[in-house]
Amino acid sequence: MTISVVTPLWQDQPAIDNVNVARNAERCGFSDLWIGEMATFDAFAFATAIGSVPGKMALNIGPLAVSVRTPTTIAMGAASVATLTGRTTRVAIGASSKVVVEEWHGRPRLRTAKHLEETSIALRGLLDGEKVKFEGELARCNGFHLRTEAPGAHITVAAFGALAVKVAARHSDRMLLNMVTTSSTARLRQQLEDAAKEAGRPTPKLAVWLGCALDPGEDAITQVLRSKVGYLAAPGYSDMFIEAGFKELVALAKTRPHPREILSAMPAELAASVGLLGTTDTLRERIAEYRAAGADEICIVPATASDPGAERTLQAVSRLLP
C-alpha cells in the first residue's frame, strides 16, 4: 500500500503555504504528491513550480473537472509539467460540482458519467502521444497530438456514484475516493471490482483522500471540519454521514442554514469518521482499517493549523510508510 500527500488548500490558510507542505513531503520521503485545483493556483502551474526543484516525488494532478478542461488541454498541461520538471506526471479527472462548473466557470455540467468516459478515452491516446481522432457527445478531439514528449497514459477517475464507478472500472488505472468512511470504502471497492470483472479488466487501484492531523488541537479539528460542511447535504454523502451516526446534523444541513451554523454543530467525531486524526498509534490503526477496507493508496490531506507546513504530521506519517 502507498501513502501519498495531498496539497490541502485549506480555506483558512494562504494558498502559498502549500509550497511548504510539498517541500516537507519531499523531505519526509513520500513518493507521490497530489495537486488539486479549486479556487487558488492553476494546478499545472503549481505542479511545475513544485517539480522544478530537485526531488523525486511523482506529481498527480487533479481531479480536473471534465466540464471545464478538454482532453487536449489536460494532455498539454500534463506534458508541459513532465517536460519542464522531468518528473513522473499523472492526471486525475472528475465531475466537480455545479457551483464550480456552472457558477464559477459558466460551463454546462451535464451527463457527467458520459463526459468522464469520453474524456478518459480521448485522454488515454493523447497522453501516449498518439494523434487522436475522437468524436464523442460531450468530449471530442480531431487530429491533435502532443509536440512535447508524451508523459504516458495513467488516468485516475474520481468517483462516488455508481455510474462514475463503472467508468473508472472500464477506463481508469486508478479510482479516487474523497472523504469516505471505511464502510463506504469497502462498499465502493466491491462495486469497482464487480464492474471491472464485468468489463473484463483488472481492477484499478483504489486511492482515498483523507484529512489527517497528528494530535490535533481544536484549531486543527475545526480546519478539517470546515472542509466537510458542503458535503453534509450532498447526494450520496448525506447517506454516508447518516450511516455514520450523524442523522440530525444532515437534517440541519438540508435546511440550508449559514455554513457557520453547520460548522458550530459539527462534532470532532465527524472529522474522525472520514479521516486520520489522533496519536501516531491511532493514525497507524486507521490506515490499517482503510487498507482492510480495500484502499491501495492512502492520500493524506494534512492539517496545517498550529502545524506550519504540516511538518509534524508529515514526519509522523512518514514513519508509517511501508
N, C-alpha and C positions, 0 to 999 in steps of 0.2 A: 504494500500500500504506500502511496505517495502522500506527503504532506506539503502543501504549497501555500503561498501567501497571496492575499488579495489586497491591492491598494484600496483603502476603505472609503475615502471621500465622505467622511462624517460631516453632517450639516453644521455642527457647532465648531468646526476646526477649519483653519485656512487650507485650501487645496494644496498649497505648496508644501505642506507638511508631509505629503505622500512621497516626496523625494527622499526624506529621511527614513520613512518606512521601507522604501525599496532598497536603500543603501544598507540598512540594518539587516534586511532579509538576505542580501548578498553576503554580508559579513558573517551571518549566522549559518551559512551553508545550505540554504534552501535551493532546490534545483529549479523551481518554477515560480514565476511571478504572474499574477493575473492583473490586467489593467482594464477596468470597466470604463464606461462612458455614461455621463449623466448630464450635469449642468456646469461642469468646470472645464477641465482640459479636453481637447481633442485626443482621443485615445492613441492614435498613431503618432501624434507629435510627442505626447508624454512618453510613449514607449521608446521613441528614438532618443529622447533626452536621457532616459534611464540606461538604455542599452549602449550609449556612446562612450561610457566609461568602462574601464577594464572589468571583466566579470564573465561568468559562465551561465547565469540563470537564463532559462528559456523564457520567452515573453509570450504570454497568452492574452490576446487582445479581444475584449468583448465581455459579455454579449453585445453585439451591434444590432440595432433594430433593422430588420429587413425591409420595413416600410419606409425607412429613411435613407439607407445606403443601398446602392445597387450592387450586384455581384462584381461588376467591373471596378467600382470604387473601393470595395473591400479588398479585392485582389491587388489593386495598385497600392493601397495602403500597406498591406502585409508585405508585399515585395519591397516596398520602399524601406520599411523598418529592417527587414532581413538584410538587404543590401548595404544600408548605411551603418548598421551595427555589427553585422557578422554573426548575429545570434539566431538560434532556432526561434522561429516565429510561427505561432499558430493563431487561428481565429475562431471565435465563437459567435454564433448568431442567435437571435431570439426575436420574440414578437414585441417586447417592451409593452408600454401601457398606452391607453388612449390619451392620457394627459401629455406624455412625451411626444407621441407621434402626431396626434391631431391638433393639440393646442399649442405645443411648443414649435413643432416643425411644419404645421399646416399641411400634413400629408394624410391621405385616407388610410385607415387601418382596417382592412377587410380580409376575411378568409385567411387568417394568419397561418394556419397549419399548411394550407396550399402554398402560401408565399414562402414559408420556411422550406418546404420541399423543393420548390422550383429554384430558389436561391442556392440550396445545397447542391443541386445537380449542376447548375451553371458554374458555381464557385469551384467545385472539385476540378473540373477541367482547367479553369483559369489558373488555379494555384499550382497545377502541374505544368504550366507553360504552354498548354495547348491553345490553338486558335479555336475559339468556341463559337458555335452557331446553335443557339438555343432559343426557341420561341415558346415561352410559357404564357399563361393567362395573366400573371402578375409580375413575373421577372423574365427578362429577355436579354440576349447579348448576340450580336451578329458580326462575327469576323474579328473580334478583338483578341489579341494575345499580348502577354507582357513583353516589354522590351528590356526589362531588367531580369536578373536571374530569378527564376521562379522559386518561391520558398518551400514548395512541396505541399501536397494536399493533406491537411489534417484538419478536420472540421468538427467543432463541438456545437451541439444544438442544445440550447436552454429549453427545458420542457417542464411542464407540470400537468397540463390537461392530457387526456387520453389520446387525442389526435396528434398533439405535438410529440408525445412519447413514441407513437408509431412512426413519425417522420424520423426521429432520432434513431430508432431501431433500423430503419431501412437505409438511411443515408449518412449517418454520422460515424465518427471514430470514437466519440465520447459524448455522453449526455450530461448536462449540468442541471443540478437542482439548487435552488436558493432558499435558505432559511426553512428547513423542514425538520420535523421530529424524526426520531428513529423509526417509529412505526410507519410514518409516511414514506421514509426512505426505503424500507423493506417492501412496502406495497408497490411503489413505483419501480423498484428494481425488478420485481416479479413481472410487472407489466412490460418492462423493457425486454426481459428475457423471452417472454411469450411472443412479443411482436417480432423480435429478431429471429426466433425459431420459425415463425410463420413466413418470414421473408427469406428464409434460407441463408441467413448471415450469422457470423459470430456475434455474440452480444457485445455492444460497445462498452467501453469503460464508463463507470459512473463516478462523477465528481460532485461534491456537495460543498457549497459555500456556507460557512458557519461563523457567526460572531464569536470572538474569543477574547478573554481577558484573564490574566493571572491575578488572583487575589483582588478582585475588583472592589473598589470603594463605590460610594453612592454615585459619584460623577461618572464613572465608567459604566455602571449599570444603566444610568439614565441615557448615556450616549448610545448604548446598544438598543435600549428600548425605543428610543426616538425613531430609529430606522424601521421599526415594526408597525408604527401607527397606521400607515397607509394600507397595510395588508390585512388588518383585522376584519374588515368588511368585504374584502375582495373575494370573488368567486373561487371556490376550492380552498383557499387559505382559511376562510372563515370556518369551514367544516373541520379543517385540521385543528384549528385552535379550540373549537368546541370539543372535539375528541380529546384534546389535551387537558380539558378541565376549565376552560375559560369562556363558558357559555354566556355568562352575564356581561362580560367585557365585550364580546362580539355583539351582543344585543345593543349595548350602548353605542358601539362604533357605527352600527347600522342606522342610528338616528341622525348621523352626520353632525355631531357636535364639533366645536372647535378642537383642533388637534391637541391643544394644551390640556383640555379636559380629559381626553382619552389617555394622554401620557400620564397625567397625575393619577389615573385609576389603574395603571398597569403595574402589576407586582413583579418583583425581580424574578420570580419563578417562571414567568413567561419567557424572559430572555434565556433562562437556563434550559427551557424546554426545546429551544431551537438553536442552541449554541453550546459553546465550551467555556464555562465560567467557573473559576474556583482555584483551588490549590493545584500544584503540579500533579499530585495523585488523582485529583478529580479530572483534570484535563486528560490524563492518561486513560482513565476509566471511560470517559465519554468518547474519546477517539476509538477505543476498543468496541464500544457499543455501536457506533456508526459503521465500523468495519464489519461487525457481525450482521448488521442490517443490510449489507451489500455494497457499501461505498468502497470504491477502489482508490479514491483520492479525496483527502480532506483538505479543503481550501479555507484557511483561517482568515477571517476578516478582523484584524486586531484592533482592539480599543486603544485609543491614544490619550484619553483623558487621564491626567496625572501620570502618564507614561509616554513622554515625548518620543516620537518616532517608534512607538510600541516596542522599545528596546527590551524591557523586562519580559514582556510576554513572548517576544520572538526568541529570546535566549532560552526561556523555559521550554518552549515547544521544540526548539531545535535539538534539545537533549532527548527528545522522544522520537527523533527521526529514525526510521528503520535502518 
